[in-house]
């Protein structure tokens, strides 16, 4: 296991400034947030010019991309697929092994989501890329059993495990250890159990980092632990010190 930093930790800065800060914090790997509503690289920009997008990710030999977190806002399924394929081409050019999307909204028919994700997984596989869905409140994966059902039904699908959503969501407290065999990526921050404690200072929450890492090791997980503290307008956190603190904590555990 190795520790990376999501560009969402510095989401209010331009991409180049975010990557420079991540490098200054002595990370060697980063996770790129490709969000249509974000300030970094947008999926529509990638689809317009994949080589130009790839050139923006070449920071230097000391910092390389390890994963993509993708949010596409497209007017039609065809346009969504076009942008997704472009992102997967970018991932291949950048030697990034996997991309993460959100599953459909909670309440969506499971069969329909299996069909959608199966098509996206085939498109990713055509570029040699793995597809993950993250465990996220408001989507089908907020229920661990639904997350498991998707992984079993969609060939090649994996999970990006985010324990914060299982601490604060409608299935809080529900055992979900059976998901660890399907985990291929991890997002971490500290989280309390209160309604406004999705993101708290490192050490003040309920995330059991040691237990999570032990469970991952039991299933021979050898991929990324991504520091994913969100740099949002209403956050009271000082991002640099918080990111550094979680980095050192995770590195002490792996």
GUKOLZA-771691 format. One record per residue: residue number from 1; x, y, z of N, C-alpha, C in turn. Coordinates in Angstrom, 3 decimals. Layout:
BEGIN
- NUM/X/Y/Z/X/Y/Z/X/Y/Z;
...
END
This chain:
BEGIN
- 1/0.840/-1.194/0.000/0.000/0.000/0.000/0.877/1.247/0.000;
- 2/0.419/2.269/-0.692/1.125/3.543/-0.650/0.115/4.683/-0.589;
- 3/0.562/5.806/-0.079/-0.322/6.932/0.210/-0.226/7.971/-0.897;
- 4/-1.377/8.392/-1.409/-1.457/9.418/-2.440/-2.332/10.561/-1.927;
- 5/-2.388/11.626/-2.701/-3.184/12.794/-2.327/-4.133/13.147/-3.457;
- 6/-5.397/13.296/-3.143/-6.368/13.733/-4.140/-6.212/15.225/-4.412;
- 7/-6.374/15.609/-5.667/-6.353/17.045/-5.975/-7.542/17.766/-5.352;
- 8/-8.558/17.005/-4.897/-9.679/17.644/-4.208/-9.260/18.257/-2.880;
- 9/-8.114/17.845/-2.350/-7.618/18.464/-1.131/-7.285/19.940/-1.349;
- 10/-7.067/20.313/-2.591/-6.760/21.700/-2.933/-7.634/22.130/-4.107;
- 11/-8.934/21.802/-3.974/-9.873/21.971/-5.067/-10.209/23.403/-5.414;
- 12/-9.891/24.350/-4.529/-10.181/25.757/-4.835/-9.027/26.436/-5.565;
- 13/-7.980/25.673/-5.841/-6.823/26.204/-6.561/-6.807/25.651/-7.987;
- 14/-6.189/26.340/-8.928/-6.003/25.771/-10.262/-5.206/24.466/-10.178;
- 15/-5.342/23.619/-11.205/-4.713/22.311/-11.179/-3.212/22.405/-10.939;
- 16/-2.547/23.288/-11.663/-1.093/23.370/-11.546/-0.670/23.741/-10.124;
- 17/-1.415/24.654/-9.494/-1.096/25.041/-8.115/-1.375/23.891/-7.155;
- 18/-2.457/23.155/-7.384/-2.773/22.001/-6.531/-1.672/20.951/-6.621;
- 19/-1.214/20.657/-7.829/-0.160/19.654/-7.996/1.153/20.124/-7.384;
- 20/1.441/21.393/-7.501/2.662/21.922/-6.898/2.618/21.784/-5.373;
- 21/1.445/22.059/-4.779/1.313/21.924/-3.329/1.436/20.469/-2.897;
- 22/0.834/19.568/-3.654/0.934/18.135/-3.350/2.389/17.678/-3.391;
- 23/3.135/18.153/-4.378/4.555/17.806/-4.458/5.324/18.369/-3.279;
- 24/5.005/19.599/-2.863/5.692/20.216/-1.724/5.428/19.465/-0.429;
- 25/4.281/18.773/-0.354/3.961/17.955/0.814/4.611/16.572/0.754;
- 26/5.437/16.363/-0.254/6.255/15.158/-0.413/5.443/13.907/-0.738;
- 27/4.343/14.089/-1.442/3.658/12.945/-2.039/4.365/12.589/-3.348;
- 28/4.310/11.314/-3.684/4.853/10.866/-4.968/3.743/10.473/-5.946;
- 29/2.529/10.260/-5.417/1.386/9.884/-6.237/0.216/10.816/-5.920;
- 30/-0.603/11.076/-6.925/-1.802/11.866/-6.685/-2.989/11.263/-7.421;
- 31/-4.167/11.582/-6.919/-5.418/11.197/-7.582/-6.017/12.458/-8.186;
- 32/-6.303/12.398/-9.466/-6.830/13.562/-10.169/-8.352/13.549/-10.149;
- 33/-8.954/14.660/-9.694/-10.403/14.829/-9.747/-10.762/15.461/-11.087;
- 34/-11.436/14.696/-11.933/-11.944/15.214/-13.204/-13.440/15.434/-13.033;
- 35/-13.790/16.596/-12.531/-15.179/16.941/-12.238/-15.611/18.069/-13.163;
- 36/-16.743/17.886/-13.820/-17.202/18.923/-14.746/-17.451/20.245/-14.025;
- 37/-17.828/20.180/-12.772/-18.067/21.401/-12.018/-16.870/21.871/-11.207;
- 38/-15.724/21.223/-11.370/-14.555/21.567/-10.583/-13.639/22.557/-11.275;
- 39/-12.565/22.925/-10.579/-11.615/23.901/-11.098/-10.409/23.246/-11.758;
- 40/-10.353/21.943/-11.706/-9.228/21.240/-12.302/-9.601/20.806/-13.718;
- 41/-9.116/19.691/-14.148/-9.407/19.222/-15.492/-10.831/18.685/-15.573;
- 42/-11.583/19.101/-16.610/-12.976/18.681/-16.782/-13.073/17.596/-17.850;
- 43/-13.990/16.636/-17.684/-14.153/15.601/-18.703/-14.428/16.168/-20.098;
- 44/-15.193/17.239/-20.177/-15.461/17.837/-21.496/-14.182/18.380/-22.119;
- 45/-13.262/18.914/-21.311/-11.973/19.379/-21.820/-11.131/18.213/-22.304;
- 46/-11.179/17.114/-21.573/-10.435/15.925/-21.989/-10.952/15.428/-23.331;
- 47/-12.278/15.356/-23.467/-12.869/14.870/-24.711/-12.532/15.777/-25.895;
- 48/-12.341/17.066/-25.642/-12.008/18.001/-26.716/-10.584/17.817/-27.214;
- 49/-9.661/17.409/-26.330/-8.255/17.288/-26.731/-7.515/16.429/-25.713;
- 50/-7.483/15.121/-25.954/-6.851/14.211/-24.996/-5.348/14.471/-24.860;
- 51/-4.584/14.640/-25.952/-3.141/14.905/-25.780/-2.849/16.177/-24.987;
- 52/-3.647/17.231/-25.208/-3.435/18.467/-24.448/-3.694/18.221/-22.966;
- 53/-4.732/17.442/-22.666/-5.014/17.114/-21.262/-3.863/16.323/-20.657;
- 54/-3.326/15.379/-21.417/-2.215/14.565/-20.911/-1.000/15.421/-20.598;
- 55/-0.769/16.445/-21.393/0.404/17.296/-21.167/0.297/18.059/-19.851;
- 56/-0.912/18.339/-19.398/-1.101/19.074/-18.143/-0.788/18.206/-16.926;
- 57/-0.738/16.894/-17.111/-0.508/15.992/-15.988/0.961/15.625/-15.825;
- 58/1.804/16.093/-16.734/3.234/15.768/-16.666/3.929/16.782/-15.781;
- 59/3.862/16.528/-14.484/4.412/17.464/-13.507/5.922/17.327/-13.404;
- 60/6.417/16.131/-13.538/7.832/15.852/-13.369/8.007/14.444/-12.839;
- 61/9.255/13.992/-12.727/9.501/12.603/-12.325/9.117/12.307/-10.881;
- 62/8.959/13.339/-10.041/8.690/13.095/-8.632/7.233/12.931/-8.267;
- 63/6.307/13.178/-9.215/4.879/13.132/-8.904/4.125/12.593/-10.109;
- 64/3.406/11.508/-9.913/2.670/10.887/-11.014/1.243/10.570/-10.580;
- 65/0.343/10.536/-11.558/-1.057/10.223/-11.285/-1.223/8.738/-11.016;
- 66/-2.072/8.407/-10.034/-2.312/7.013/-9.669/-3.750/6.585/-9.902;
- 67/-4.689/7.542/-9.987/-6.104/7.216/-10.158/-6.835/8.475/-10.599;
- 68/-8.009/8.265/-11.213/-8.888/9.361/-11.596/-10.214/9.213/-10.862;
- 69/-10.734/10.315/-10.320/-12.092/10.369/-9.767/-12.906/11.243/-10.706;
- 70/-13.924/10.673/-11.329/-14.571/11.297/-12.482/-16.036/11.596/-12.206;
- 71/-16.459/12.827/-12.529/-17.870/13.207/-12.494/-18.202/13.895/-13.812;
- 72/-19.010/13.228/-14.626/-19.382/13.719/-15.947/-20.787/14.300/-15.899;
- 73/-20.950/15.468/-16.470/-22.260/16.115/-16.565/-22.572/16.282/-18.056;
- 74/-23.237/15.279/-18.623/-23.490/15.259/-20.063/-24.981/15.305/-20.345;
- 75/-25.331/15.817/-21.509/-26.742/15.988/-21.864/-27.413/14.702/-22.298;
- 76/-26.641/13.700/-22.663/-27.223/12.449/-23.159/-26.310/11.291/-22.799;
- 77/-26.848/10.061/-22.778/-25.992/8.891/-22.535/-24.872/8.764/-23.562;
- 78/-25.144/9.127/-24.811/-24.107/9.027/-25.843/-22.957/9.983/-25.558;
- 79/-23.286/11.206/-25.132/-22.238/12.169/-24.817/-21.489/11.751/-23.547;
- 80/-22.205/11.199/-22.592/-21.555/10.680/-21.381/-20.540/9.616/-21.763;
- 81/-20.924/8.697/-22.638/-20.022/7.624/-23.041/-18.826/8.173/-23.809;
- 82/-19.048/9.168/-24.659/-17.949/9.769/-25.419/-16.920/10.384/-24.478;
- 83/-17.389/11.123/-23.491/-16.467/11.745/-22.549/-15.764/10.696/-21.682;
- 84/-16.508/9.664/-21.291/-15.907/8.614/-20.478/-14.808/7.893/-21.244;
- 85/-15.041/7.599/-22.505/-14.010/6.938/-23.315/-12.769/7.817/-23.433;
- 86/-12.968/9.126/-23.568/-11.831/10.042/-23.644/-11.038/10.035/-22.339;
- 87/-11.746/10.019/-21.210/-11.070/9.955/-19.915/-10.258/8.664/-19.799;
- 88/-10.806/7.562/-20.289/-10.083/6.291/-20.244/-8.853/6.319/-21.148;
- 89/-8.943/6.982/-22.292/-7.759/7.142/-23.144/-6.695/7.965/-22.423;
- 90/-7.134/9.026/-21.745/-6.200/9.831/-20.963/-5.551/8.985/-19.874;
- 91/-6.335/8.154/-19.221/-5.789/7.286/-18.178/-4.717/6.369/-18.762;
- 92/-4.985/5.797/-19.919/-3.989/4.911/-20.548/-2.708/5.669/-20.886;
- 93/-2.853/6.857/-21.467/-1.677/7.656/-21.832/-0.879/8.075/-20.602;
- 94/-1.576/8.222/-19.471/-0.928/8.685/-18.240/-0.527/7.530/-17.329;
- 95/-0.694/6.287/-17.793/-0.356/5.089/-17.006/-1.141/5.036/-15.700;
- 96/-2.389/5.485/-15.754/-3.290/5.422/-14.600/-4.134/4.162/-14.732;
- 97/-4.155/3.286/-13.731/-4.805/1.989/-13.899/-6.313/1.971/-13.721;
- 98/-6.877/2.964/-12.996/-8.314/2.867/-12.713/-8.975/4.232/-12.636;
- 99/-10.286/4.220/-12.913/-11.103/5.425/-12.786/-12.295/5.083/-11.892;
- 100/-12.739/6.085/-11.149/-13.879/5.925/-10.250/-15.020/6.820/-10.696;
- 101/-16.216/6.244/-10.765/-17.448/6.975/-11.025/-18.397/6.762/-9.849;
- 102/-19.429/7.585/-9.781/-20.507/7.344/-8.831/-21.510/6.368/-9.440;
- 103/-22.066/5.521/-8.618/-23.184/4.683/-9.057/-24.426/5.559/-9.218;
- 104/-25.463/5.003/-9.799/-26.724/5.720/-9.980/-27.346/6.052/-8.631;
- 105/-28.256/6.998/-8.653/-28.900/7.455/-7.423/-29.629/6.315/-6.727;
- 106/-29.658/6.382/-5.394/-30.387/5.372/-4.630/-31.835/5.344/-5.093;
- 107/-32.384/4.148/-5.170/-33.737/3.977/-5.683/-33.780/3.559/-7.134;
- 108/-32.646/3.693/-7.855/-32.570/3.241/-9.243/-32.695/1.718/-9.283;
- 109/-33.370/1.203/-10.287/-33.491/-0.248/-10.439/-32.107/-0.861/-10.625;
- 110/-31.813/-1.892/-9.858/-30.489/-2.505/-9.897/-30.157/-3.036/-11.292;
- 111/-31.126/-3.658/-11.954/-30.869/-4.212/-13.284/-30.467/-3.127/-14.275;
- 112/-31.108/-1.974/-14.187/-30.761/-0.877/-15.093/-29.340/-0.400/-14.840;
- 113/-28.942/-0.323/-13.571/-27.588/0.132/-13.256/-26.552/-0.910/-13.647;
- 114/-26.888/-2.171/-13.517/-25.978/-3.229/-13.976/-25.729/-3.080/-15.476;
- 115/-26.784/-2.806/-16.235/-26.619/-2.621/-17.672/-25.751/-1.420/-18.004;
- 116/-25.978/-0.311/-17.312/-25.189/0.906/-17.564/-23.722/0.690/-17.233;
- 117/-23.466/0.154/-16.051/-22.089/-0.035/-15.630/-21.368/-1.102/-16.446;
- 118/-22.093/-2.093/-16.911/-21.470/-3.122/-17.749/-20.930/-2.506/-19.035;
- 119/-21.705/-1.597/-19.647/-21.239/-0.918/-20.848/-20.026/-0.052/-20.582;
- 120/-20.028/0.669/-19.447/-18.887/1.509/-19.099/-17.661/0.666/-18.765;
- 121/-17.862/-0.459/-18.106/-16.736/-1.336/-17.783/-16.103/-1.892/-19.057;
- 122/-16.906/-2.210/-20.057/-16.358/-2.692/-21.333/-15.563/-1.590/-22.021;
- 123/-16.071/-0.357/-21.970/-15.357/0.765/-22.578/-14.022/0.996/-21.870;
- 124/-14.016/0.903/-20.557/-12.766/1.060/-19.811/-11.791/-0.068/-20.136;
- 125/-12.300/-1.288/-20.179/-11.443/-2.440/-20.447/-10.803/-2.358/-21.835;
- 126/-11.490/-1.747/-22.779/-10.927/-1.593/-24.120/-9.653/-0.763/-24.108;
- 127/-9.495/0.091/-23.103/-8.276/0.896/-22.959/-7.331/0.306/-21.898;
- 128/-7.685/-0.864/-21.362/-6.863/-1.473/-20.329/-7.025/-0.828/-18.965;
- 129/-8.196/-0.207/-18.722/-8.454/0.529/-17.489/-9.516/-0.195/-16.667;
- 130/-9.360/-0.159/-15.342/-10.339/-0.738/-14.425/-11.375/0.312/-14.039;
- 131/-12.621/-0.115/-13.904/-13.706/0.776/-13.481/-14.112/0.467/-12.051;
- 132/-14.199/1.516/-11.245/-14.708/1.432/-9.873/-15.943/2.312/-9.714;
- 133/-16.784/1.955/-8.759/-17.784/2.889/-8.231/-17.432/3.134/-6.777;
- 134/-17.664/4.357/-6.304/-17.333/4.650/-4.915/-18.521/4.374/-4.003;
- 135/-18.217/4.137/-2.746/-19.271/3.940/-1.743/-19.697/5.326/-1.294;
- 136/-20.878/5.757/-1.752/-21.275/7.160/-1.603/-22.733/7.276/-1.191;
- 137/-22.998/8.129/-0.217/-24.373/8.415/0.172/-25.141/9.009/-1.000;
- 138/-26.417/8.652/-1.093/-27.251/9.159/-2.164/-27.211/8.318/-3.423;
- 139/-26.349/7.298/-3.439/-26.269/6.393/-4.587/-26.586/4.973/-4.127;
- 140/-26.686/4.062/-5.072/-26.989/2.679/-4.722/-25.980/2.103/-3.737;
- 141/-24.725/2.551/-3.824/-23.693/1.958/-2.974/-23.733/2.462/-1.539;
- 142/-24.658/3.371/-1.203/-24.796/3.745/0.206/-25.254/2.545/1.034;
- 143/-25.861/1.566/0.368/-26.244/0.301/0.991/-25.160/-0.729/0.650;
- 144/-24.408/-1.212/1.625/-23.343/-2.172/1.316/-23.827/-3.393/0.537;
- 145/-25.036/-3.841/0.800/-25.541/-5.013/0.083/-25.747/-4.712/-1.401;
- 146/-26.182/-3.503/-1.712/-26.329/-3.111/-3.115/-24.963/-2.965/-3.775;
- 147/-23.998/-2.440/-3.034/-22.638/-2.337/-3.566/-22.098/-3.717/-3.909;
- 148/-22.326/-4.670/-3.024/-21.888/-6.041/-3.272/-22.592/-6.628/-4.490;
- 149/-23.893/-6.386/-4.596/-24.655/-6.924/-5.730/-24.130/-6.377/-7.058;
- 150/-23.770/-5.102/-7.091/-23.223/-4.513/-8.319/-21.896/-5.158/-8.693;
- 151/-21.031/-5.340/-7.711/-19.725/-5.941/-7.997/-19.857/-7.372/-8.499;
- 152/-20.830/-8.086/-7.977/-21.036/-9.464/-8.420/-21.667/-9.535/-9.802;
- 153/-22.476/-8.536/-10.147/-23.234/-8.594/-11.397/-22.505/-7.975/-12.581;
- 154/-21.595/-7.037/-12.334/-20.908/-6.329/-13.421/-19.492/-6.871/-13.546;
- 155/-19.178/-7.551/-14.631/-17.829/-8.118/-14.783/-16.758/-7.037/-14.716;
- 156/-15.772/-7.252/-13.851/-14.640/-6.342/-13.758/-14.837/-5.135/-12.877;
- 157/-16.028/-4.946/-12.316/-16.282/-3.767/-11.502/-15.663/-3.918/-10.108;
- 158/-15.042/-2.842/-9.624/-14.505/-2.811/-8.271/-15.070/-1.647/-7.488;
- 159/-14.614/-1.531/-6.241/-15.093/-0.473/-5.357/-13.970/0.490/-4.987;
- 160/-14.322/1.757/-4.925/-13.502/2.749/-4.250/-14.144/2.955/-2.878;
- 161/-13.472/2.464/-1.863/-14.033/2.420/-0.520/-13.833/3.752/0.183;
- 162/-14.936/4.348/0.621/-14.907/5.611/1.359/-15.683/5.410/2.647;
- 163/-14.994/5.128/3.758/-15.699/4.798/5.004/-16.518/5.941/5.569;
- 164/-16.217/7.181/5.203/-16.980/8.309/5.738/-18.463/8.173/5.441;
- 165/-18.792/7.651/4.262/-20.195/7.530/3.872/-20.909/6.437/4.665;
- 166/-20.157/5.448/5.135/-20.774/4.405/5.944/-20.825/4.778/7.427;
- 167/-20.173/5.865/7.798/-20.304/6.385/9.158/-21.472/7.353/9.281;
- 168/-21.789/8.049/8.204/-22.783/9.122/8.271/-24.064/8.816/7.512;
- 169/-24.088/7.774/6.718/-25.221/7.506/5.843/-26.341/6.734/6.510;
- 170/-27.353/6.364/5.725/-28.521/5.673/6.275/-28.240/4.260/6.757;
- 171/-27.083/3.719/6.383/-26.733/2.366/6.830/-25.577/2.390/7.828;
- 172/-25.415/3.515/8.525/-24.350/3.652/9.520/-24.458/2.550/10.568;
- 173/-23.314/1.974/10.889/-23.281/0.910/11.887/-23.476/-0.476/11.319;
- 174/-23.854/-0.570/10.072/-24.076/-1.864/9.438/-22.739/-2.483/9.053;
- 175/-22.515/-3.731/9.409/-21.263/-4.388/9.051/-21.133/-4.501/7.529;
- 176/-19.956/-4.159/7.033/-19.748/-4.246/5.585/-18.377/-4.826/5.256;
- 177/-17.833/-5.630/6.164/-16.517/-6.220/5.928/-16.490/-7.088/4.676;
- 178/-17.628/-7.588/4.264/-17.671/-8.447/3.070/-17.364/-7.687/1.778;
- 179/-17.263/-6.362/1.852/-16.917/-5.580/0.664/-15.414/-5.535/0.397;
- 180/-14.588/-5.804/1.400/-13.154/-5.600/1.232/-12.524/-6.408/0.102;
- 181/-12.997/-7.619/-0.210/-12.406/-8.317/-1.360/-12.588/-7.586/-2.696;
- 182/-13.532/-6.655/-2.762/-13.813/-5.952/-4.009/-13.197/-4.549/-4.050;
- 183/-12.488/-4.172/-2.981/-11.924/-2.819/-2.911/-10.661/-2.738/-3.757;
- 184/-10.641/-1.734/-4.650/-9.451/-1.504/-5.485/-8.882/-0.098/-5.315;
- 185/-9.514/0.709/-4.485/-9.028/2.058/-4.235/-9.693/2.535/-2.946;
- 186/-9.080/3.508/-2.254/-9.593/3.951/-0.966/-9.495/5.471/-0.877;
- 187/-10.566/6.105/-0.388/-10.588/7.537/-0.073/-10.679/7.690/1.439;
- 188/-9.812/8.513/2.019/-9.797/8.655/3.476/-9.741/10.115/3.911;
- 189/-10.493/10.395/4.957/-10.453/11.643/5.730/-10.925/11.235/7.128;
- 190/-11.053/12.141/8.072/-11.644/11.753/9.353/-13.074/12.267/9.419;
- 191/-13.936/11.483/10.046/-15.375/11.737/10.046/-15.964/11.386/11.393;
- 192/-16.837/12.250/11.890/-17.572/11.947/13.104/-18.905/11.293/12.779;
- 193/-19.729/11.139/13.782/-21.028/10.494/13.591/-22.184/11.481/13.613;
- 194/-21.889/12.751/13.845/-22.937/13.753/13.883/-23.371/14.165/12.486;
- 195/-24.509/14.850/12.383/-25.060/15.221/11.078/-24.191/16.204/10.295;
- 196/-23.340/16.961/10.967/-22.480/17.927/10.292/-21.006/17.585/10.494;
- 197/-20.726/16.297/10.615/-19.354/15.865/10.899/-18.799/14.933/9.830;
- 198/-19.232/15.134/8.595/-18.688/14.307/7.521/-17.177/14.485/7.419;
- 199/-16.697/15.684/7.729/-15.268/15.977/7.634/-14.851/16.766/8.872;
- 200/-13.991/16.149/9.686/-13.510/16.799/10.906/-11.989/16.724/10.919;
- 201/-11.381/17.407/11.882/-9.929/17.382/11.995/-9.436/15.955/12.249;
- 202/-8.312/15.638/11.654/-7.739/14.305/11.804/-7.494/14.027/13.281;
- 203/-8.014/12.894/13.738/-7.890/12.512/15.138/-9.113/12.806/15.972;
- 204/-10.058/13.593/15.441/-11.259/13.945/16.189/-12.482/13.149/15.734;
- 205/-12.309/12.258/14.765/-13.426/11.507/14.221/-13.424/10.045/14.621;
- 206/-14.167/9.253/13.858/-14.411/7.857/14.190/-13.818/6.879/13.183;
- 207/-13.087/7.356/12.188/-12.539/6.451/11.176/-11.426/5.612/11.797;
- 208/-11.549/4.299/11.700/-10.580/3.368/12.276/-9.552/2.982/11.211;
- 209/-8.570/3.838/11.014/-7.595/3.630/9.946/-6.854/2.310/10.099;
- 210/-6.431/1.987/11.322/-5.697/0.753/11.540/-6.510/-0.472/11.182;
- 211/-7.780/-0.471/11.564/-8.636/-1.612/11.249/-8.862/-1.728/9.745;
- 212/-9.068/-0.602/9.085/-9.273/-0.615/7.637/-8.054/-1.177/6.928;
- 213/-6.885/-0.717/7.320/-5.661/-1.189/6.677/-5.437/-2.669/6.956;
- 214/-5.761/-3.123/8.159/-5.633/-4.545/8.480/-6.576/-5.391/7.622;
- 215/-7.809/-4.918/7.432/-8.758/-5.646/6.590/-8.266/-5.698/5.143;
- 216/-7.750/-4.577/4.660/-7.223/-4.549/3.301/-6.043/-5.507/3.147;
- 217/-5.144/-5.493/4.122/-3.982/-6.376/4.057/-4.400/-7.838/4.063;
- 218/-5.456/-8.142/4.784/-5.944/-9.522/4.833/-6.355/-10.009/3.450;
- 219/-6.763/-9.077/2.601/-7.165/-9.433/1.242/-6.101/-9.036/0.214;
- 220/-4.863/-8.877/0.697/-3.693/-8.646/-0.164/-3.822/-7.371/-0.997;
- 221/-4.420/-6.355/-0.422/-4.546/-5.064/-1.098/-3.166/-4.415/-1.176;
- 222/-2.760/-4.013/-2.382/-1.438/-3.399/-2.561/-1.527/-2.134/-3.413;
- 223/-2.649/-1.428/-3.273/-2.883/-0.243/-4.091/-2.847/1.023/-3.227;
- 224/-3.585/2.029/-3.678/-3.491/3.378/-3.117/-4.418/3.586/-1.929;
- 225/-3.924/4.324/-0.935/-4.748/4.957/0.086/-4.702/6.445/-0.222;
- 226/-5.815/7.009/-0.659/-5.823/8.399/-1.118/-6.344/9.327/-0.031;
- 227/-5.505/10.278/0.388/-5.954/11.335/1.286/-6.950/12.193/0.500;
- 228/-8.183/12.273/0.987/-9.261/12.898/0.214/-10.056/13.848/1.115;
- 229/-9.349/14.776/1.740/-9.999/15.819/2.536/-10.464/16.906/1.575;
- 230/-11.743/17.233/1.582/-12.319/18.107/0.564/-12.104/19.587/0.888;
- 231/-11.525/20.288/-0.064/-11.279/21.731/0.057/-12.524/22.464/-0.424;
- 232/-13.490/22.613/0.474/-14.775/23.212/0.119/-14.918/24.585/0.766;
- 233/-15.746/25.463/0.193/-15.839/26.837/0.698/-16.189/26.945/2.178;
- 234/-16.989/26.000/2.697/-17.431/26.121/4.088/-16.599/25.292/5.065;
- 235/-15.493/24.702/4.586/-14.699/23.886/5.501/-13.903/24.771/6.453;
- 236/-13.882/24.422/7.744/-13.082/25.195/8.711/-11.645/24.701/8.792;
- 237/-11.295/23.692/7.998/-9.989/23.047/8.129/-8.900/23.828/7.402;
- 238/-7.716/23.803/7.975/-6.513/24.320/7.322/-5.934/23.171/6.507;
- 239/-6.099/23.214/5.201/-5.899/22.039/4.380/-4.480/21.479/4.442;
- 240/-3.469/22.331/4.305/-2.098/21.834/4.284/-1.739/21.013/5.506;
- 241/-1.897/21.556/6.725/-1.569/20.777/7.925/-2.420/19.515/8.080;
- 242/-3.707/19.579/7.720/-4.562/18.399/7.856/-4.133/17.290/6.895;
- 243/-3.827/17.673/5.661/-3.377/16.685/4.673/-2.065/16.056/5.122;
- 244/-1.145/16.886/5.601/0.153/16.367/6.064/-0.034/15.420/7.252;
- 245/-0.920/15.782/8.169/-1.155/14.956/9.358/-1.683/13.576/8.966;
- 246/-2.655/13.536/8.050/-3.209/12.249/7.638/-2.188/11.450/6.834;
- 247/-1.404/12.125/6.033/-0.332/11.445/5.287/0.599/10.713/6.240;
- 248/1.099/11.419/7.260/2.034/10.801/8.193/1.365/9.664/8.970;
- 249/0.101/9.850/9.343/-0.595/8.801/10.083/-0.714/7.532/9.240;
- 250/-1.144/7.671/7.998/-1.309/6.494/7.140/0.028/5.826/6.850;
- 251/1.044/6.633/6.614/2.363/6.045/6.320/2.903/5.282/7.520;
- 252/2.518/5.689/8.716/2.975/4.969/9.912/2.271/3.623/10.079;
- 253/1.159/3.443/9.377/0.348/2.229/9.536/0.587/1.192/8.436;
- 254/1.134/1.620/7.307/1.302/0.676/6.194/2.699/0.079/6.168;
END
